[in-house]
């Protein structure tokens, strides 16, 4: 079970965008994520007349390592860690480490 999932509210804890918040829009492999509005890079693209795409400089989100972000706890208004807890019936659920509150 992954500790971070798509549409989780996260905060950047290190790097050039430290302190910015966003939601995970895509998981890239096992250890990288794309966070909406964070880690913006400029990509120079060539025009493609066959596909109808103009060339120019496009700004988009780049992938960042999962260790550079932490899940955001709205109740405590700070970064938190994720723990896995097993119910009596054997179902796993994600919880915040600080207060034990269920995430999903």
C-alpha positions as CSV (number, residue, x, y, z in Angstrom):
1,X,0.0,0.0,0.0
2,X,1.4,3.4,-1.0
3,X,1.5,6.0,1.6
4,X,0.8,8.8,-0.8
5,X,-1.9,8.7,-3.5
6,X,-3.3,10.9,-6.3
7,X,-5.3,13.9,-5.1
8,X,-3.6,14.0,-1.7
9,X,-2.9,17.5,-0.3
10,X,0.9,17.8,0.1
11,X,3.5,20.4,1.1
12,X,7.0,20.7,-0.2
13,X,9.5,20.3,2.6
14,X,12.8,20.9,0.8
15,X,14.1,22.4,-2.4
16,X,13.4,25.6,-4.4
17,X,9.7,25.4,-3.8
18,X,9.9,24.8,0.0
19,X,6.6,25.7,1.7
20,X,4.4,25.5,-1.3
21,X,1.2,23.4,-1.2
22,X,-0.6,21.5,-3.9
23,X,-2.2,18.2,-4.8
24,X,-0.6,15.2,-6.3
25,X,-1.7,15.1,-9.9
26,X,0.3,12.1,-11.1
27,X,2.5,9.3,-9.7
28,X,5.6,8.7,-11.8
29,X,7.1,5.3,-11.1
30,X,7.6,4.2,-7.5
31,X,9.5,7.3,-6.2
32,X,8.5,10.4,-8.1
33,X,5.3,12.5,-8.2
34,X,4.0,15.5,-10.1
35,X,2.4,18.1,-7.8
36,X,0.1,20.7,-9.4
37,X,1.5,24.2,-9.5
38,X,4.9,23.2,-8.0
39,X,8.4,22.6,-9.5
40,X,7.5,24.6,-12.7
41,X,10.1,24.3,-15.5
42,X,10.3,25.9,-19.0
43,X,10.3,23.5,-21.9
44,X,11.3,24.8,-25.4
45,X,9.3,23.0,-28.1
46,X,9.4,23.0,-31.8
47,X,6.3,23.8,-33.9
48,X,4.6,20.7,-35.3
49,X,2.4,21.8,-38.3
50,X,1.1,18.3,-38.9
51,X,-0.3,18.1,-35.4
52,X,-1.3,21.8,-35.3
53,X,0.9,22.6,-32.3
54,X,2.7,25.9,-32.2
55,X,6.3,26.1,-31.0
56,X,7.6,28.2,-28.2
57,X,8.3,28.1,-24.5
58,X,5.9,26.1,-22.4
59,X,5.8,26.1,-18.6
60,X,4.8,22.8,-17.0
61,X,5.2,20.9,-13.8
62,X,8.2,18.5,-13.5
63,X,8.4,15.4,-11.4
64,X,9.9,15.6,-8.0
65,X,11.2,12.9,-5.6
66,X,8.6,11.6,-3.1
67,X,11.1,12.3,-0.2
68,X,10.8,16.1,-0.9
69,X,7.1,16.3,0.0
70,X,5.0,15.4,3.0
71,X,1.3,15.0,3.4
72,X,-0.5,18.1,4.7
73,X,-2.7,17.7,7.8
74,X,-5.5,20.2,7.7
75,X,-6.4,19.8,11.3
76,X,-2.9,20.7,12.6
77,X,-2.1,22.9,9.6
78,X,1.3,21.4,9.1
79,X,3.3,18.6,7.4
80,X,2.7,15.1,8.7
81,X,3.8,11.5,8.2
82,X,1.7,8.7,7.1
83,X,1.2,5.4,9.0
84,X,-0.6,2.2,8.0
85,X,-3.0,0.7,10.5
86,X,-4.7,-2.6,10.2
87,X,-8.4,-2.9,11.3
88,X,-9.8,-5.9,13.2
89,X,-11.2,-7.3,9.9
90,X,-7.8,-7.1,8.2
91,X,-8.3,-4.0,6.1
92,X,-5.5,-1.5,5.9
93,X,-6.0,2.2,6.2
94,X,-3.8,5.3,6.1
95,X,-3.5,7.4,9.2
96,X,-1.7,10.6,10.3
97,X,1.2,9.7,12.6
98,X,0.7,12.8,14.8
99,X,-2.9,12.2,15.9
100,X,-3.9,8.8,14.5
101,X,-6.7,10.3,12.5
102,X,-7.7,8.4,9.4
103,X,-6.8,10.1,6.1
104,X,-9.3,8.6,3.7
